[in-house]
Amino acid sequence: MAGFGELQKDFDDLGARVIAASVDDPGNARKIADQCGVAVAHGVSRDDAEALDSWWEDKRSIIQPSEFVIDADGKVMASSYSSGPIGRIDAADVIAMIKHREAQK
């Protein structure tokens, strides 16, 4: 998530929002948001994970990385599901994808 925070100005310039979600309580989610520089929703549940078809890890009661790039019309432009840190969407790639799509209009 740090990469998204580092490029937050680029996202702002494109009119794009970055929102993360966590199983954490509001206080811990705020700490993560402050560290990463992106908005962090809190209280993700197993039901939320199931609604997204994401992996839920019982051992730690967490949702594994589930990333979505959604356009202004609500269409999913890209998605990534991981069972760990490998394979996550790169912030610079998202910016390039948005710019490419905008250039196509």
C-alpha positions as CSV (number, residue, x, y, z in Angstrom):
1,M,0.0,0.0,0.0
2,A,2.9,2.3,0.5
3,G,3.4,2.6,-3.2
4,F,-0.1,3.9,-3.6
5,G,0.5,6.4,-0.9
6,E,3.7,7.6,-2.5
7,L,1.9,8.2,-5.8
8,Q,-1.2,9.7,-4.2
9,K,-0.7,13.1,-5.9
10,D,-0.7,11.3,-9.3
11,F,-4.0,9.6,-8.4
12,D,-5.4,12.9,-7.3
13,D,-4.4,14.5,-10.5
14,L,-6.2,11.8,-12.4
15,G,-9.3,12.1,-10.2
16,A,-8.8,8.6,-9.0
17,R,-9.3,7.4,-5.4
18,V,-7.3,4.8,-3.6
19,I,-9.2,3.0,-0.8
20,A,-7.8,0.0,1.2
21,A,-9.8,-2.2,3.6
22,S,-8.7,-4.1,6.7
23,V,-10.1,-6.4,9.3
24,D,-8.7,-4.0,11.9
25,D,-10.7,-1.8,14.3
26,P,-11.1,1.9,13.5
27,G,-8.0,2.9,15.6
28,N,-5.6,0.5,14.0
29,A,-7.0,1.2,10.5
30,R,-6.3,4.9,11.1
31,K,-2.7,4.1,12.1
32,I,-2.3,2.1,8.8
33,A,-3.8,5.0,6.8
34,D,-1.5,7.5,8.4
35,Q,1.6,5.3,7.7
36,C,0.6,4.5,4.1
37,G,-1.0,7.7,3.1
38,V,-4.2,6.1,1.7
39,A,-7.8,5.8,3.1
40,V,-8.3,2.6,5.0
41,A,-11.8,1.2,5.7
42,H,-12.1,-1.1,8.7
43,G,-14.0,-4.1,10.0
44,V,-13.8,-6.3,6.9
45,S,-15.5,-9.6,7.8
46,R,-15.5,-13.2,6.5
47,D,-18.9,-12.3,4.9
48,D,-17.2,-9.4,3.0
49,A,-14.5,-11.8,1.8
50,E,-17.0,-14.3,0.6
51,A,-18.9,-11.6,-1.2
52,L,-15.7,-10.7,-3.1
53,D,-14.7,-14.4,-3.6
54,S,-11.6,-13.6,-1.7
55,W,-9.5,-16.0,0.4
56,W,-10.2,-15.8,4.1
57,E,-7.4,-17.0,6.4
58,D,-8.9,-18.7,9.4
59,K,-5.6,-18.8,11.4
60,R,-5.4,-15.0,11.6
61,S,-9.0,-14.1,10.8
62,I,-7.9,-11.9,7.9
63,I,-8.8,-11.4,4.3
64,Q,-6.0,-12.0,1.8
65,P,-5.1,-9.3,-0.7
66,S,-8.0,-8.6,-3.1
67,E,-7.4,-5.7,-5.3
68,F,-9.7,-4.0,-7.8
69,V,-9.4,-1.1,-10.2
70,I,-12.9,0.2,-10.8
71,D,-13.8,2.9,-13.4
72,A,-16.2,5.8,-12.9
73,D,-19.1,3.7,-14.2
74,G,-18.4,0.9,-11.7
75,K,-16.8,-1.5,-14.2
76,V,-13.9,-3.6,-12.9
77,M,-10.9,-2.7,-15.1
78,A,-8.5,-5.0,-13.3
79,S,-8.4,-7.3,-10.3
80,S,-6.0,-9.4,-8.4
81,Y,-6.5,-12.0,-5.7
82,S,-3.5,-13.2,-3.7
83,S,-2.8,-15.7,-0.9
84,G,0.2,-13.6,0.2
85,P,2.4,-10.6,-0.8
86,I,3.3,-11.9,-4.3
87,G,1.2,-10.7,-7.2
88,R,-0.2,-7.5,-5.9
89,I,-1.2,-4.7,-8.3
90,D,1.6,-2.0,-8.6
91,A,0.5,1.6,-8.1
92,A,2.5,2.8,-11.1
93,D,0.8,0.2,-13.3
94,V,-2.6,1.4,-12.2
95,I,-1.7,5.0,-13.1
96,A,-0.4,3.9,-16.5
97,M,-3.6,1.9,-17.1
98,I,-5.8,4.9,-16.2
99,K,-3.8,7.2,-18.5
100,H,-4.0,4.7,-21.3
101,R,-7.7,4.3,-20.9
102,E,-8.2,8.1,-20.8
103,A,-6.1,8.5,-24.0
104,Q,-8.4,6.0,-25.7
105,K,-11.5,8.1,-25.1
